[in-house]
Every structure is written in structure tokens, then in C-alpha cells.
Amino acid sequence: MVGFGLFPDTQARAIHLSFAVFLVFLLFAGRSGAHRRPVSGWVYLILSLGCAWLAVVVATGQAPRPAPSLPVLLVMLATLVLITISTMLPPRHDRIPWVDWLLGAAAGLSALYLYLFYAELSARPGRPVFMDLVATGVGMLTLLEAARRSLGPALAIIAVVFLVYTFGGPYMPDMIAHRGASFSRAASQYWLSSEGVFGIALGVSTSFVFLFVLFGALLDRAGAGNYFIQVAFSLMGHLRGGPAKAAVVASGMTGIVSGSSIANTVTTGTFTIPLMKRVGFRPEKAGAVEVASSVNGQLMPPVMGAAAFLMVEYVGITYLEVIRHALLPAVISYIALLYIVHLEAIKADMKGLPPAVETPLFRKLFVFATVLVGLIVLSALIYYGIGWTRTVFGPAATVIVGIAMLGAYLGLLWNAARYPELKMDDTSKPILRLPAPGPTINSGLHFLLPIAVLIWALVVERLSPALSAFWAVTFLIFVALTQRPLLALFRRRHDYASAAWQGILDLLDGLSQGARNMVAIGVATAAAGIIVGTVSMTGVGLVLTQLVEVISGGNLMLMLILVAALSLILGLGLPTTANYIIVASLMAPVVVELGSQAGLLVPLIAVHLFVFYFGIMADVTPPVGLASFAAAAIARSEPIRTGLHAFYYSLRTVTLPFLFIFNTQLLLIGVDSAWDLILTFVSATIAMLVFAAATQGYFVTRTRWYEVAAMLLVAFTLFRPGFWMDMIEPEFEEVPAAEATIEELPEGAPLRFRVEGMDSDGRDVSRVVMLPLGAEGEGFERLQESGLMVMRLGDQVQISNVSYGSPADRQALSSGQRITRVLQPADRPDRRWFFLPALALLGLIWWWQRRRLRR
């Protein structure tokens, strides 16, 4: 309100990274206790000797151009020696070694350099002085070591490879060679500007991600994590494979606020994996179910991890739109996983756990319908009721809503006090009976209020993600501090002081856990900035994209497979965020460009979600699936086998990105009515269930190979009916640009046309462009409103000018290019008529298997 504590974006990033790297050196030892031989220590010793040799070469005046000056080299040598000592020392659990205190202070001050000397650096851009170079050298070395300690060696090694490429450009093979960069030029790019380490990725971590991570940590520490798990078990534990289904639901609810597949695995898996083993699941399958459901938690809006917030910056859309596009695939994937667990339970002839209270089926259905209708009515009352108060009371509506929220909080706490407090289940004891659904649900309904605040701020108020998370965290701090004393008051227990003290401890633990969870993300986004800075400074991105184009031969499907493989390979040790930054910055524009050349208009959000999905899948796939390793440790199973089973269960998640590239309705793009939404959701859900049954080899009974082939055909048809219709008649017909009329197109409708000519890089291109039109009117006027000015040249239309920052400019159109053809929708039957033969074939398979089962 008064501007206190607000910093410019770049300075805020410096403060954020300073805390992150300082905490890494305090939290993570330089040498792991699991390794008797400190391999990293010997590596750093060799690097120290190399740096000393380079210092001697510089002192004799024989150093190559990119080498830093001798004083800078000596400071970097001293830093390497300290890191070597730290990695050689055996780990201590009773105290932090002095060398780690020194390294943490050096790392923190180097990261804080941009904040301390922001004005001076702004006055001399691109002309670093001696202290600038010292801060860069120490900062880069300590950042790489912090990445190694907190994330493992993979990201640090990849960053070093890109640094070697930066300085060794003239010595590279001709295809990837460049003129190289001096140490001063690299310092300006990587450390002293917002183009490298302190770039967009770290900015998103600073502005958005920390608040959401803190929100999840506080919510879990307040008791919401245990509440979600217990509710899932009370509702679903009595079904076949009930604990596994409860694990799926609990991971989905935890994933709503977590945004980390590994955190989901260890949070819910500690409880669910032993229970799955106790009801008949083999250890590797119990771990695999938990991994598959936890990984899907990172796909579940509204909190989808740091990469989702990066999409806001990279794609140029709001976070609410990211949520809207990602919602349907995530929900479908969860439904399919529940079905896979059900099939596994049937194959193993598992039974559900005994419920706390036997309830007739009719009453269950009645209660479910009542709760569902009640939630819908309540949501409508809240939405329209608060909108009405804002209209009537104006600015005072905020105070009124706040009072209503406080009243709801007190009422739900009073209701919770009437039921016993939830306790964590002891997994070492046998399960005699599930918790009763009624008392379990009622004991923690107040935990939904912070989530409601977050969703309300995002969806209704349309606040920024950072501000939405701020208000949700603020409300959650209030809940953490007051819930225990108020429960003690309502339960007429007079231990108010101890309850209040426990609330303070919960808050401090949540803040501490939030900081711990944030450290790795902050370091990962900063280290990934080295790669992004290298790409922008050397032009290697264009080289790599051309290489992928050559390998794929211009085939979009082959390129998608290569991009997926690249995401999985990079993910063998990279966190999802770093993986997404690298692949999205390198490959997303190429996929869009190649699709347009092939006549397929791939929305940018679809490509970014494609990369995001496969970045998350890297947490599953062996040999370094971190989520699989975590689940295997809990299940006491073999990690590689657990990872293979988890990947097998996650095949539905692997196929979804390929499907929504070619059928963007799955991302709710082009869904214009409630009927379209219902049909899209129902058909996609049935298709995913059929695909799951085919891959699991079980439908009504065990499937035969030809039934599997038929079911895969059904699933493909339901997912992409346009594939068959396009064989009969193309979706669009091309007409010469000079003959096309666009006056009849409705406002906001896209105009599709083929453009030819030279692009900004001097290459001849021929591609299809989709340009949103303005209000209805004359054709040339509508194009001009979209930023495009054209002139007729015979039967062609040439672009004469493109307005900067306009929709036409964002489509990379440039003057001199020719519009040769306009694509107009063809008059053909609805492609969804192919649903009928697909469903008929599915019914035939069902009838055939039912008949075989009865024999």
C-alpha cells in the first residue's frame, strides 16, 4: 500500500537468488555420506589445477583472448580451492563446516551484487570493471556448486557444457562454430544483466513460484495434507483396490496445492504405499500407482509447478488461460488412472476394506447427489452473491466479503470441533476399519477456505498469480495461528496457551519448509539461465533447430517424437522447470513453424504443454526417475522395476500431448458452446478409458491381440475423428487471395492464409498463418485492425507493412511477403459422425467379451 519493501524486478531477483544459494551451502553438505570416494572433490581439484595453470599462462602474457585477467583468475582459484576442500571433507551432522559458511557468504554476496550496485551497473552497461568480473567469477562457480549440491550433477554439467561452448566457439566444428566471447562479454550477459542468470526464469521463481510453494507448505503443515488423505480413504477405501484409488484421489487433491511430483510422492506415498501393500498390491506396483498419481498431480491446476508460471511469460497469455487449457487433459488422465487401478484390482481379485458404517446403495447415491447439488448451488450463490454485493456496495463489498469469509471460517471450525481430531494412520498396524466419511470430512472443511480464496482471486477477481497467492497465504497464516486456540475454545479445553504456541510452531515450520522447498527451484531457474543466456548470445538455438529439422526431414510427427525424446533425456537429472526452460526455448518455435509449413496450425500453448508433460514424465522414466526412486524407497522395491511399472501406468499421459497437438479441442481451443464442451469431455474420457483398457490387456475380461488393436482404433477415432474425415474431404479449401472475401467472417474469427517469401532470417518460407480479425467491416480495414496492411498484385496480395506489437507481428509476418491463398472452411459433414461407428465397434467388443466371460 505504501510501497515499503517493494523492489524493481531485477533487484528482487538478486535478493531471491542470494537467499537461495546461501541456504544451499548451509542445508546441503559438499560431500554425500553415501560415497566414500568424493568424486566431485577430485573433479574440483583438477579444475583448480587447470585454473592455476591458466593463471600462470596469463601471467606470462600467452593467454588467449577470452581469458579473464590475472587478479580475477586468482579470486576464482581461491573459490575453487574452497569448494574442493568442502567436497573433500566428510559430512558432519552436528555443525556446518567453516568452509561452507565462507562459500555461502561468498555466493550470497555475489548474487546480491546486482542489488547493491544496480545504479552503477545501469550507468555502464556492457563495460564491466574489476569488481564486476570478480562477482561474476565467484557467483558463477558457487551457483554451479549450489546446483550440484541441491539438484545433483546433471544440471551443473549441462550448464558447464554450454559455458565451454560460449568460450570455445572458434574451435567448434563448422556447423556449430561461432566467434566466441570474452570473459567481460560473458559476464555482462550472464551475471550483470537480466539476459542470463537473472532472466525471466528466475523472475518467475521470485514473483510467483515462491508464494505458491509457501502456500502449499503452510497448508500441509496446518494439517490439510493429512486431511485430504484421510478423506480420500474414507470415501474410496471400501472399493476394489480402494487404497490405490484413494492414493490417486489423495495425490490429486494434494497436487492441487503442491505442484511437485516428488513432493506428492513422499507426502501421500508414506501413507498410501504401505496400505496398498497390505491389501494385496505387489511392492513395485504399489509404488508405481503412487508415482503415476503423484506425477499427474503436477498437471492438475491451479498450482502446476514453476513451469506453468513460466508459460505465462513465454506464451504471452494469462495464468487463468493456462489453467483453462490444462484442466481437461489433467482430469481425463486422473479418471483413466482410477480405471487402471480398478482393472489391476479385478485382475488380482482384490476386495475393498471394511467401511466404518454400512450404508445402503440408495442412500449413498442420494447423499452423493445432495452433496453435488449443494456444492453447485453454493458455488452459484457465492459467485453471483458476491458479484451482487460488489454492484450494490461498491468498495465496501470487499469488507463485507471478508466478514462473510471470517464467519464461514468460525462456523466451519465450530462444526469441526464437534468431531474427533484427525490422527495420522499407523501403517505398521493392520487395517480393521476405514474412517467414517462424515466425521472425517467435517473435521477439516475449513482447510478448503484458503484454496477458495486462491481460486476466487485467480478466476473471479482476475488478480495476478502473485497477488492471488499473497492473499491466500495471508489468510492461511491467519488460519495456522488461530485454528488450534479456537478449536480448544469450541471443545471447551482450557489449554489456550499451549494451543496458541503450537499454532506459532506450525507457522514457523511451514515457513521453514516453504524456504527449503524453494531453494532447489530458485537455484534451478538461475542455473538454467546460463543455458538461456548462451542460446541468445551465440545463436546455438538456430543451429540446433536446423539440426532437428534436418533429422526429422520436415515431418511434424517425427519432430514431436524427437522433442519428446529430448525432454526425457534432459529430464534424467533435471528438475521439470529447468527441463521446460531449455526445451521450450529451443524447440517450441520450431514445432510451430514446421506445423505451419505443413498446413497444421499448432497453437503455441499446445507446444509448451507438450514439453511440460514430457518434462514431468522424466520424473518417472528410468534410469533416473526421481519420483520412482522416492516411491521405491517407501515401498522397499527395486527402483528400475518400479519406474517401468509407473511408466506403463503413465502411457495415457504420454499419448495425451500428441493428441492435443492434432486435436486442440482437448485444450478447450475452439470449444464454443456447452454442447461442444460436453461432447469433447465425454468422447475424450471414453477414448482414454478404452486406451487404458487396451494397454492393460483387460476390458470385460482379458483381451486378445486383435481386440487390443480394435480398441486402440476406437480410442484414436474418438480422440481425433478429423483424421478420417480429412481423408474424405479436406477441412479447408484454398482460394486465391485476390478472390477471397473476409467481410462475412464474424468478429474475432481467425483468418487462415498461406504466405510465401523471405522471413526475418533471409530464408524462403511457405507456411499457413492464422490471424485473428477485428470487428466486422471491409476486408482491408479488418486486416489493418490486426496490424496488417496489404496491396493487390494481380491474383496475389503482398504485405506492405506490419504494425509493431500487433497480432500480425506476433505471427512473424513481414513486409514483402505474399499472401497467395486463403483457407476457407469447407462445406462438409461434422467430423464427429465417426463417433458412431467407433462406439458401435466398442459395443461389439464388449458383447463379445461378455459372451466369452460367461462360458
Stockholm file with secondary structure:
# STOCKHOLM 1.0

chainA/1-855         MVGFGLFPDTQARAIHLSFAVFLVFLLFAGRSGAHRRPVSGWVYLILSLGCAWLAVVVATGQAPRPAPSLPVLLVMLATLVLITISTMLPPRHDRIPWVDWLLGAAAGLSALYLYLFYAELSARPGRPVFMDLVATGVGMLTLLEAARRSLGPALAIIAVVFLVYTFGGPYMPDMIAHRGASFSRAASQYWLSSEGVFGIALGVSTSFVFLFVLFGALLDRAGAGNYFIQVAFSLMGHLRGGPAKAAVVASGMTGIVSGSSIANTVTTGTFTIPLMKRVGFRPEKAGAVEVASSVNGQLMPPVMGAAAFLMVEYVGITYLEVIRHALLPAVISYIALLYIVHLEAIKADMKGLPPAVETPLFRKLFVFATVLVGLIVLSALIYYGIGWTRTVFGPAATVIVGIAMLGAYLGLLWNAARYPELKMDDTSKPILRLPAPGPTINSGLHFLLPIAVLIWALVVERLSPALSAFWAVTFLIFVALTQRPLLALFRRRHDYASAAWQGILDLLDGLSQGARNMVAIGVATAAAGIIVGTVSMTGVGLVLTQLVEVISGGNLMLMLILVAALSLILGLGLPTTANYIIVASLMAPVVVELGSQAGLLVPLIAVHLFVFYFGIMADVTPPVGLASFAAAAIARSEPIRTGLHAFYYSLRTVTLPFLFIFNTQLLLIGVDSAWDLILTFVSATIAMLVFAAATQGYFVTRTRWYEVAAMLLVAFTLFRPGFWMDMIEPEFEEVPAAEATIEELPEGAPLRFRVEGMDSDGRDVSRVVMLPLGAEGEGFERLQESGLMVMRLGDQVQISNVSYGSPADRQALSSGQRITRVLQPADRPDRRWFFLPALALLGLIWWWQRRRLRR
#=GR chainA/1-855 SS CCCTTCCCHHHHHHHHHHHHHHHHHHHSCSSCTTCSSCHHHHHHHHHHHHHHHHHHHHHTTCCCTTCCCHHHHHHHHHHHHHHHHHHHSCCCSSSCCHHHHHHHHHHHHHHHHHHHTHHHHHHSTTCCCHHHHHHHHHHHHHHHHHHHHHHCHHHHHHHHHHHHHHHTGGGSCGGGCCCCCCHHHHHHHHTSSTTTTTSHHHHHIIIIIHHHHHHHHHHHHTTHHHHHHHHHHHHHTTSTTHHHHHHHHHHHHHHHHHCCHHHHHHHHHHHHHHHHHHTTCCHHHHHHHHHHHHHHHTTSSSCCCHHHHHHHHHHCCCHHHHHHHHHHHHHHHHHHHHHHHHHHHHHTTCCCCCCSSCCCHHHHHHHHHHHHHHHHHHHHHHHHHHHHHHHHHTTHHHHHHHHHHHHHHHHHHHHHTTSCCCCCCCTTSCCCCCCCHHHHHHTTGGGHHHHHHHHIIIIISCCCHHHHHHHHHHHHHHHHHHHHHHHHHHTTCCCHHHHHHHHHHHHHHHHHHHHHHHHHHHHHHHHHHHHHHHHHHHCHHHHHHHHHHHHHTTCHHHHHHHHHHHHHHHTTTSCHHHHHHHHHHHHHHHHHHHHHHTTCCCCHHHHHHHHHHHHHHTTTSTTSCHHHHHHHHHHTCCHHHHHHHHHHHTHHHHHHHHHHHHCGGGGTSSCCSHHHHHHHHHHHHHHHHHHHHHHHTBSSSBCCHHHHHHHHHHHHHHHCTHHHHHHHSCSEEEEEGGGCCCTTSCTTCEEEEEEEEECTTSCEEEEEEEEECCSSSCHHHHHHHTTEEEEEETTEEEEEEECTTSHHHHTTCCTTCEEEEEEEECCCCCGGGGHHHHHHHHHHHHHHHHHHHHC
#=GC SS_cons         CCCTTCCCHHHHHHHHHHHHHHHHHHHSCSSCTTCSSCHHHHHHHHHHHHHHHHHHHHHTTCCCTTCCCHHHHHHHHHHHHHHHHHHHSCCCSSSCCHHHHHHHHHHHHHHHHHHHTHHHHHHSTTCCCHHHHHHHHHHHHHHHHHHHHHHCHHHHHHHHHHHHHHHTGGGSCGGGCCCCCCHHHHHHHHTSSTTTTTSHHHHHIIIIIHHHHHHHHHHHHTTHHHHHHHHHHHHHTTSTTHHHHHHHHHHHHHHHHHCCHHHHHHHHHHHHHHHHHHTTCCHHHHHHHHHHHHHHHTTSSSCCCHHHHHHHHHHCCCHHHHHHHHHHHHHHHHHHHHHHHHHHHHHTTCCCCCCSSCCCHHHHHHHHHHHHHHHHHHHHHHHHHHHHHHHHHTTHHHHHHHHHHHHHHHHHHHHHTTSCCCCCCCTTSCCCCCCCHHHHHHTTGGGHHHHHHHHIIIIISCCCHHHHHHHHHHHHHHHHHHHHHHHHHHTTCCCHHHHHHHHHHHHHHHHHHHHHHHHHHHHHHHHHHHHHHHHHHHCHHHHHHHHHHHHHTTCHHHHHHHHHHHHHHHTTTSCHHHHHHHHHHHHHHHHHHHHHHTTCCCCHHHHHHHHHHHHHHTTTSTTSCHHHHHHHHHHTCCHHHHHHHHHHHTHHHHHHHHHHHHCGGGGTSSCCSHHHHHHHHHHHHHHHHHHHHHHHTBSSSBCCHHHHHHHHHHHHHHHCTHHHHHHHSCSEEEEEGGGCCCTTSCTTCEEEEEEEEECTTSCEEEEEEEEECCSSSCHHHHHHHTTEEEEEETTEEEEEEECTTSHHHHTTCCTTCEEEEEEEECCCCCGGGGHHHHHHHHHHHHHHHHHHHHC
//
